[in-house]
Amino acid sequence: MLHLQGYGSSASDSEPEDGKSKVENPQTEPASSADATAHLKPVDSKYSVVKSLEICAAPLVVPMGQSEVSRALAPTINEVNYNPRYEELFAPVAGPENPFLTQQMKAQKNMLTGFVENAHISDFQFENQRKTFHSYGYAMDPSVDGKGTAPEEGPSYVGHLQAAYDTDGATVFESAKAKANAGEKRKRVKNDDPEDVEGFLGPWGKYEDEETVARPSEKERAEIEEMMAKKHRRHKVKEDKPIEEKSILHIKDAFDYQGRSFLHPPHDVGVNLRKAGAPDRCFLPKAHIHTWTGHTKGISAIRWFPVSAHLLLSCSMDARVKLWEVYNERRCVRTYSGHRQAVRDVSFNNKGERFISAGYDRYLKLWDTETGDVISRFNSRKIPFCVKFHPDFNKQHLFVAGTSDKKIICWDTRTGEVVQEYDRHLGAVNTITFVDENRRFVTTSDDKSLRVWEWDIPVDMKYIADPTMHSMPAVTLAPNGKWLACQSLDNKIVIFSAINRFKMNRKKTFTGHMVSGYACNLDFSPDMSYLVSGDGDGKCYIWDWKTTKLYKKWQAHDNVCIATLWHPHEASKLVTAGWDGVIKYWD
């Protein structure tokens, strides 16, 4: 290699400066020999190539076997970020031994819980011993071959040894009694003589050691009676004694200069509160004008004072009923306290001088609206979910209540007795609505049905149930008495005709709100142009009655908007109540 390097340089030195060759007679040199050594001639300097080349005959080369750096996986890691090879996955753990490992931690493992090795045992025997261990608490020792250390010792067991020796190692596929008491059967008294008519036993003979006890002894009888008495006391419903009812009057001017109480409708409010007709045209409310506060928990129901609607009655989950002014100063007039638990529903009679409240303490109480005294108490030992006075003036002493035990019970306030029970529903009764000039009433229930009853006849005359129907916990009768608007729990308001066939009007369905799971009461505007309802998010919705188009919605409450009422004498005033404990007035 050095000679070749020197040959190129010496050849360039031997050439003359003028570039002419020393060979005087070029014809004498064959052309083939010049071509053969052309690659040995020096490179012309005009090309950009290094003139002198240094050649290393023995370069430093890393051997192929050592070019791959071995990697080892720590046995404690839980995640691998690359694709390791088989040798890396199963490489032995290198390094010094941990002196702090226990004997169990040092043991060799090929799975998470220990070391598994092949055993010569059939699947049936394995399942047999496993089920025996789980059922009886013992199994044959798997570490021996089943013959024990000596032939006379017999098989060895693990687990509950005493039970194994008592049953002689019976498995779940063997009868322990049959194995333990082989050959010992209970003997029966036999008498197969057919001539002995009175003493013939046949196959029905008793066992010889069987004792027949005709009646319990005195001691056993006393124990049975004590046990039954405890059971009866355990299941007996404790009757809470009614708490002391009280009423607080919050206003000083309860009577005017003529001696009339606050129940008398005012004259100076700019609205005729005594007329029976509705406003000619109603309008959508636009502003929040007042808030009534005083309840400490969510409100269950609100009711207008009959005819005039100058007072508002509300019942709440704080076990109180409050009466509010709608006009003038809009004060809280009176608070009625007489229930232990939340009040579910309230209902005025036709004159408004009395109202009845239904509470979760299973009591219905009849109150005097003006004085706040409790006139009567009624209890059916079940929770009343709705209550309604009969609308006829000659039946103001009767009221009906739907209870949690699927019944509609009618009471007479004069005697305090139940005069009729309507028991046909299959779930708790949620609503009672009088229709057809008060000759009939409609009830809805948790059984997802609607039933129509003739008054005082305890058999439903109409039963409406459809697989597509949902429970309807709120029902309102239209002002013209022809339609029933039902709040359905599939987030719809469905309409039924309130006369003749009580058929569902499938063309009128109001949607857009969310009421699933809540009994949000709804109402019509007095001229029947709008339908208003609350929803579970605290919003208030107003639809057009004719087109079912959603006209307006707004956030009315922070919690569920449980009730909405349109004022019967005002064209655009609306009351909403929510589970946030406030009542709001909109105009």
C-alpha positions in Angstrom: 0.0 0.0 0.0 2.9 2.3 0.8 4.5 1.5 -2.6 1.3 2.4 -4.4 1.1 5.6 -2.5 4.7 6.5 -3.4 4.2 5.4 -7.0 1.7 8.0 -7.7 3.8 10.8 -6.2 7.0 9.6 -8.0 5.2 9.4 -11.3 4.1 13.0 -10.9 7.6 14.1 -10.0 9.1 12.3 -13.1 6.9 14.4 -15.4 8.6 17.5 -16.9 7.2 21.0 -16.1 6.0 21.5 -19.6 3.7 18.5 -19.4 5.6 16.5 -22.1 6.4 12.9 -21.6 10.0 11.6 -21.3 9.1 8.9 -23.8 10.7 10.0 -27.1 9.0 7.5 -29.3 5.4 7.0 -28.2 4.8 4.7 -31.0 7.1 2.1 -29.5 4.8 1.9 -26.3 1.7 0.0 -26.8 -1.6 1.7 -26.1 -2.9 -1.2 -24.1 -0.2 -0.9 -21.5 -0.9 2.9 -21.1 -4.6 2.1 -20.5 -3.7 -0.6 -18.1 -1.8 1.8 -15.8 -4.1 4.7 -16.3 -5.6 4.2 -12.8 -2.2 4.5 -11.3 -1.5 7.9 -12.8 -1.8 10.9 -10.5 -5.1 12.8 -10.5 -5.0 16.1 -12.4 -4.9 19.1 -10.0 -7.7 20.8 -11.8 -10.2 18.4 -10.2 -11.3 19.1 -6.7 -10.0 15.9 -5.2 -7.5 15.4 -2.4 -4.1 14.9 -3.9 -2.8 12.6 -1.3 -4.9 9.8 0.2 -4.0 8.3 3.6 -5.0 4.6 3.8 -5.4 2.8 7.1 -4.9 -0.9 6.7 -6.2 -1.9 10.2 -9.2 0.4 11.2 -10.8 0.1 14.6 -14.0 -2.0 14.1 -16.4 -3.0 16.8 -17.2 -6.8 16.5 -20.7 -7.7 15.6 -21.4 -9.7 18.7 -20.6 -6.8 21.0 -22.5 -4.0 19.2 -25.8 -4.7 21.0 -25.9 -3.4 24.6 -27.8 -5.9 26.7 -30.8 -4.5 28.6 -32.4 -6.0 31.7 -35.9 -5.5 33.0 -36.4 -4.9 36.7 -38.8 -7.5 38.1 -40.7 -4.8 40.0 -41.7 -2.6 37.1 -45.4 -2.5 36.0 -45.1 -0.9 32.6 -42.7 -1.5 29.6 -42.2 1.4 27.1 -40.7 -0.7 24.3 -40.9 -4.2 22.8 -38.4 -6.3 24.8 -37.1 -9.6 23.4 -37.6 -13.0 25.0 -34.1 -13.0 26.5 -34.7 -9.7 28.2 -38.1 -10.7 29.6 -36.8 -13.9 31.1 -33.3 -12.8 32.1 -32.3 -13.9 35.6 -32.3 -11.2 38.3 -28.7 -10.0 38.7 -27.2 -8.3 41.6 -26.7 -8.9 45.3 -29.4 -10.7 47.3 -31.7 -8.6 49.4 -31.0 -9.5 53.1 -34.4 -8.2 54.2 -36.6 -10.7 52.2 -38.7 -13.1 54.3 -38.8 -16.8 53.7 -42.1 -16.4 51.8 -40.7 -13.7 49.6 -37.6 -15.7 48.8 -39.6 -18.6 47.6 -39.5 -19.3 43.9 -42.6 -18.1 42.0 -43.8 -18.5 38.5 -47.1 -16.7 39.0 -48.4 -13.9 41.2 -49.5 -16.1 44.1 -46.9 -18.8 44.1 -45.4 -21.7 42.2 -47.6 -23.9 40.0 -46.4 -27.2 38.8 -48.2 -30.0 37.0 -49.9 -32.6 39.1 -51.3 -36.0 37.9 -54.9 -35.6 39.1 -58.1 -35.8 37.1 -60.3 -32.8 36.7 -63.2 -34.6 38.4 -61.1 -35.5 41.5 -59.8 -31.9 41.7 -63.4 -30.5 41.6 -64.6 -33.1 44.0 -62.0 -32.2 46.6 -62.4 -28.4 46.0 -66.2 -28.5 46.5 -65.8 -30.8 49.5 -63.4 -28.3 51.1 -65.8 -25.4 50.4 -68.8 -27.3 51.7 -67.5 -29.4 54.6 -64.2 -27.6 55.4 -61.8 -30.5 54.7 -60.2 -32.2 51.7 -57.5 -34.8 51.1 -54.0 -33.7 51.5 -52.7 -32.9 48.0 -49.0 -33.2 49.1 -49.2 -36.9 49.6 -50.3 -39.7 47.3 -53.4 -40.4 49.5 -52.0 -43.5 51.2 -50.4 -41.7 54.2 -47.0 -42.4 55.6 -48.0 -45.9 56.7 -50.6 -48.3 55.3 -52.4 -48.5 58.7 -52.8 -44.8 59.1 -55.1 -44.3 56.2 -55.5 -41.1 54.1 -54.5 -37.7 55.5 -56.6 -34.6 55.3 -56.3 -30.8 55.5 -58.7 -28.3 57.0 -61.3 -29.4 59.6 -59.8 -32.7 60.6 -62.5 -33.7 63.2 -65.2 -33.3 60.6 -63.2 -35.4 58.2 -62.7 -38.2 60.7 -66.4 -38.1 61.8 -67.7 -38.5 58.3 -64.8 -40.9 57.3 -63.8 -38.4 54.6 -67.1 -38.3 52.7 -67.1 -35.9 49.7 -69.9 -33.9 48.4 -70.8 -36.7 45.9 -71.2 -39.1 48.8 -73.8 -39.2 51.6 -72.1 -38.8 54.9 -75.0 -40.3 56.9 -75.2 -43.3 54.6 -71.5 -43.8 54.9 -71.4 -43.3 58.7 -74.6 -45.2 59.4 -74.3 -47.9 56.8 -76.7 -50.7 57.6 -78.5 -48.8 60.3 -82.0 -47.8 59.2 -84.9 -46.5 61.2 -87.4 -49.2 61.6 -91.1 -48.6 61.0 -94.1 -50.0 62.8 -95.6 -52.5 60.4 -99.1 -53.8 60.2 -99.9 -55.2 56.7 -102.9 -57.3 57.7 -105.8 -56.1 55.6 -108.2 -57.9 57.9 -107.3 -55.5 60.7 -109.4 -52.6 59.5 -108.7 -50.3 62.3 -105.1 -51.1 62.9 -104.0 -51.4 59.2 -100.9 -49.2 58.6 -99.5 -50.3 55.2 -96.6 -48.0 54.1 -97.8 -45.2 56.4 -96.5 -46.7 59.6 -94.6 -44.4 62.0 -91.0 -45.0 63.0 -90.5 -46.9 66.2 -88.6 -44.1 67.9 -90.9 -41.4 66.6 -92.7 -39.2 69.2 -96.1 -37.8 68.3 -96.9 -34.6 70.1 -100.5 -33.6 69.9 -100.3 -30.2 71.6 -97.5 -28.1 73.0 -96.8 -28.2 76.7 -97.6 -25.3 79.0 -94.0 -24.1 78.8 -93.9 -24.3 75.0 -97.3 -22.5 74.8 -96.0 -19.6 76.9 -92.9 -19.3 74.7 -95.1 -19.3 71.5 -97.4 -16.6 72.9 -94.4 -14.4 73.9 -92.9 -14.8 70.4 -96.1 -13.9 68.7 -96.6 -10.9 70.9 -93.1 -9.6 70.1 -93.8 -10.1 66.4 -97.1 -8.2 66.6 -95.5 -5.3 68.5 -92.7 -5.2 65.9 -95.0 -4.8 63.0 -97.5 -2.5 64.7 -97.6 1.0 63.3 -96.9 3.5 66.1 -99.6 6.1 66.2 -98.1 9.5 66.8 -100.3 11.7 69.0 -101.2 14.9 67.2 -99.0 17.7 68.3 -100.4 20.9 69.8 -101.8 22.9 66.9 -101.2 26.6 67.0 -101.6 29.6 64.7 -99.9 32.9 64.6 -101.5 36.1 63.2 -98.8 38.3 61.7 -100.8 41.4 60.9 -102.3 43.9 63.4 -105.2 45.1 61.2 -107.0 41.8 61.0 -110.3 43.7 60.8 -111.2 46.8 58.9 -113.3 49.8 60.1 -116.5 47.9 59.3 -115.4 44.8 61.3 -114.7 42.7 58.2 -111.8 40.3 58.5 -108.9 39.7 56.0 -111.1 37.1 54.3 -113.2 39.9 52.8 -112.0 40.8 49.3 -110.6 44.4 49.0 -112.3 47.1 46.9 -109.4 49.5 46.3 -107.1 47.3 44.2 -108.3 48.4 40.8 -109.7 45.0 39.9 -113.2 43.6 40.3 -112.4 40.5 42.4 -116.1 39.4 42.7 -116.9 38.9 39.0 -117.1 35.3 37.8 -115.9 36.0 34.2 -112.3 35.8 33.0 -110.3 38.7 31.4 -111.1 39.2 27.8 -107.5 38.6 26.7 -104.4 37.4 28.6 -100.8 38.3 28.0 -97.4 36.8 28.8 -95.8 37.9 32.0 -92.6 39.8 31.6 -91.2 40.9 35.0 -90.7 39.6 38.5 -92.7 42.0 40.8 -92.7 40.4 44.2 -91.2 37.5 46.3 -92.9 36.0 49.4 -90.4 34.5 51.8 -91.1 32.8 55.1 -91.0 29.0 54.5 -87.7 27.4 55.6 -88.0 24.4 53.2 -89.4 23.6 49.8 -93.1 24.3 49.0 -95.4 21.5 48.1 -98.6 23.2 46.9 -100.2 26.7 46.5 -103.9 27.5 46.3 -105.9 30.7 45.5 -108.6 31.9 47.8 -111.9 30.9 46.2 -113.5 33.3 43.7 -111.6 36.5 44.7 -108.0 35.1 44.8 -106.9 38.0 47.0 -105.2 35.5 49.3 -102.8 32.8 48.6 -102.4 29.6 50.7 -99.2 27.6 50.6 -98.0 24.4 52.3 -94.4 23.4 52.7 -92.1 20.7 53.8 -91.3 22.6 57.0 -94.7 21.3 58.3 -96.4 24.7 58.1 -99.2 26.3 56.1 -99.1 30.0 55.5 -101.6 32.5 54.2 -100.3 35.5 52.1 -101.8 38.7 50.8 -101.8 39.1 47.0 -102.6 42.9 46.9 -101.5 46.0 48.9 -98.5 45.2 51.2 -98.4 41.5 50.3 -97.7 40.4 53.8 -97.9 37.0 55.5 -101.3 37.0 57.2 -101.2 33.8 59.3 -99.1 30.7 59.9 -100.8 27.4 60.8 -98.6 24.8 62.6 -100.1 21.5 63.4 -98.2 18.7 61.6 -95.2 16.7 62.7 -93.9 16.2 59.1 -94.2 17.9 55.7 -97.6 19.0 54.5 -98.4 17.4 51.1 -101.5 19.2 50.0 -104.1 21.8 51.0 -107.7 22.5 49.8 -110.2 25.3 50.4 -113.9 24.8 50.7 -116.1 26.9 48.4 -116.3 29.9 50.7 -112.7 29.8 51.8 -113.6 30.0 55.5 -112.2 26.5 56.0 -109.4 24.5 54.5 -108.0 21.0 55.0 -104.3 20.1 55.1 -102.8 16.6 54.4 -99.4 15.8 56.0 -96.9 13.0 55.9 -97.7 12.4 59.6 -100.8 10.6 58.2 -103.2 13.3 59.6 -105.7 15.4 57.7 -106.7 18.5 59.7 -109.6 20.8 59.1 -108.7 24.4 59.9 -110.7 27.6 60.4 -109.0 30.1 58.0 -109.8 33.2 60.0 -109.1 32.1 63.6 -106.5 29.4 62.9 -108.2 26.8 65.1 -108.3 23.1 64.2 -111.9 22.0 63.8 -111.4 18.2 63.2 -108.7 15.7 62.7 -108.8 12.6 60.4 -106.4 9.7 60.2 -106.5 6.6 58.0 -103.1 5.3 59.1 -101.8 6.0 55.6 -100.1 9.0 54.0 -102.6 11.2 52.2 -101.1 12.4 48.9 -104.0 14.7 47.7 -107.2 16.1 49.3 -110.1 17.8 47.7 -113.5 19.2 49.0 -116.5 18.3 47.0 -117.3 21.4 44.9 -121.1 21.2 45.3 -122.5 23.7 47.8 -124.8 21.0 49.3 -121.8 18.7 49.8 -119.4 21.0 51.5 -119.2 18.6 54.5 -117.6 15.9 52.4 -114.0 15.7 51.2 -112.0 13.0 49.5 -108.3 12.1 49.9 -106.0 9.8 47.9 -103.7 7.8 50.1 -100.6 5.7 49.8 -102.5 2.4 50.1 -104.2 2.8 46.7 -107.5 4.0 48.1 -109.6 7.2 47.7 -111.4 7.8 51.1 -114.4 10.1 51.6 -114.9 11.6 55.0 -117.8 13.4 56.5 -116.6 16.5 58.5 -119.8 16.5 60.6 -119.3 13.0 62.1 -115.6 12.4 61.4 -116.4 9.0 59.8 -115.5 7.4 56.5 -118.6 7.4 54.3 -117.1 5.8 51.2 -113.9 4.0 49.9 -112.9 3.7 46.3 -110.4 0.9 46.1 -109.5 0.0 42.6 -106.1 1.5 41.9 -102.9 -0.6 42.0 -100.7 2.2 43.3 -100.7 5.3 45.4 -103.3 7.9 44.3 -101.8 11.2 43.3 -104.6 13.4 42.1 -108.4 13.9 42.4 -110.2 16.2 39.9 -114.0 16.7 39.7 -115.5 16.9 36.2 -118.9 16.8 34.5 -120.6 19.3 36.8 -119.1 17.5 39.8 -121.0 14.3 39.1 -117.8 12.4 38.4 -114.2 12.7 39.4 -111.0 11.6 37.8 -108.0 10.1 39.6 -104.5 9.3 38.6 -102.1 6.9 40.3 -98.6 5.5 40.4 -100.0 2.5 38.5 -99.8 4.7 35.3 -103.6 4.6 34.8 -106.4 7.1 34.8 -109.8 6.1 36.3 -113.1 7.9 36.1 -115.6 7.4 39.0 -119.2 8.2 39.5 -119.7 10.0 42.8 -120.5 7.6 45.6 -120.2 4.5 43.4 -117.0 2.6 44.4 -116.5 1.0 41.0 -114.7 2.9 38.3 -116.8 3.6 35.3 -113.8 4.2 33.0 -110.3 2.8 33.1 -107.6 4.3 30.8 -104.3 2.5 30.7 -101.9 2.2 27.8 -98.4 0.6 27.6 -97.1 4.0 26.3 -98.6 5.9 29.3 -96.6 7.2 32.2 -97.5 8.2 35.7 -99.4 11.5 35.8 -98.8 13.1 39.2 -100.5 16.5 38.4 -103.8 17.1 36.7 -105.6 20.4 36.0 -109.1 21.0 34.6 -109.5 23.6 31.9 -111.6 26.7 32.7 -114.3 25.6 30.2 -114.5 22.2 31.9 -113.9 20.3 28.6 -110.2 19.3 28.9 -107.9 17.7 31.4 -104.2 18.7 31.2 -102.1 15.9 32.8 -98.4 16.3 33.6 -96.8 13.1 32.3 -93.5 11.9 33.7 -92.1 11.3 30.2 -91.6 15.1 30.0 -94.9 15.8 28.3 -98.2 17.4 29.0 -101.0 15.2 27.6 -104.6 16.3 27.1 -107.7 14.2 27.8 -111.3 15.2 27.1 -113.2 15.7 30.3 -116.6 14.8 28.8 -118.2 11.7 27.3 -115.4 9.3 26.3 -112.4 10.8 28.2 -110.2 10.1 25.2 -106.7 11.2 24.9 -106.1 14.0 22.4 -103.0 12.8 20.7 -102.7 16.0 18.5 -102.2 18.2 21.6 -99.0 17.3 23.4 -96.8 19.9 25.1 -93.1 19.2 25.3 -89.8 21.0 26.0 -89.7 20.9 29.7 -88.1 18.4 32.1 -90.4 17.0 34.8 -89.3 13.4 35.0 -89.6 12.5 38.7 -91.4 15.6 39.9 -95.1 16.4 40.4 -95.0 19.9 38.9 -98.5 21.4 38.9 -99.7 23.2 35.8 -102.4 25.8 35.1 -104.4 27.4 32.3 -104.7 31.1 31.7 -108.3 32.4 32.5 -109.1 32.9 28.8 -107.6 29.4 27.9 -105.1 30.9 25.5 -102.0 29.7 27.4 -100.8 26.7 29.4 -98.2 27.2 32.1 -96.0 24.7 33.9 -92.9 24.5 36.0 -90.1 22.0 35.6 -87.4 20.2 37.5 -84.7 22.7 36.6 -86.6 25.6 38.2 -87.8 27.1 34.8 -91.3 28.2 34.0 -92.7 27.4 30.6 -95.7 28.9 28.8 -97.3 27.3 25.7 -99.9 28.4 23.3 -103.0 26.3 23.9 -104.2 26.1 20.3 -100.9 25.4 18.5 -98.9 23.8 21.4 -96.0 26.1 20.5 -93.7 27.0 23.3 -94.0 30.8 23.7 -91.7 31.6 26.6 -89.5 30.0 29.2 -87.4 31.6 32.0 -85.5 30.7 35.1 -88.0 31.2 37.9 -86.4 29.3 40.8 -83.1 27.9 42.0 -84.6 24.5 42.6 -87.6 22.6 41.2 -90.5 24.9 40.2 -93.2 22.7 41.7 -96.4 24.8 41.2 -97.7 27.6 38.9 -101.0 29.5 39.2 -102.4 32.1 36.8 -104.5 34.7 38.6 -108.2 34.3 37.7 -108.9 38.1 37.5 -105.5 39.4 36.2 -104.6 39.3 32.5 -100.9 38.7 32.9 -100.1 37.9 36.6 -98.7 34.5 37.5 -97.5 32.9 40.8 -94.8 30.3 40.9 -93.6 28.2 43.9 -90.4 26.2 44.2 -88.4 23.9 46.3 -86.1 26.8 47.2 -88.9 27.9 49.7 -90.0 31.1 48.0 -93.1 32.1 46.1 -92.7 34.6 43.2 -95.2 36.9 41.6 -94.8 37.7 37.9 -96.4 40.3 35.7 
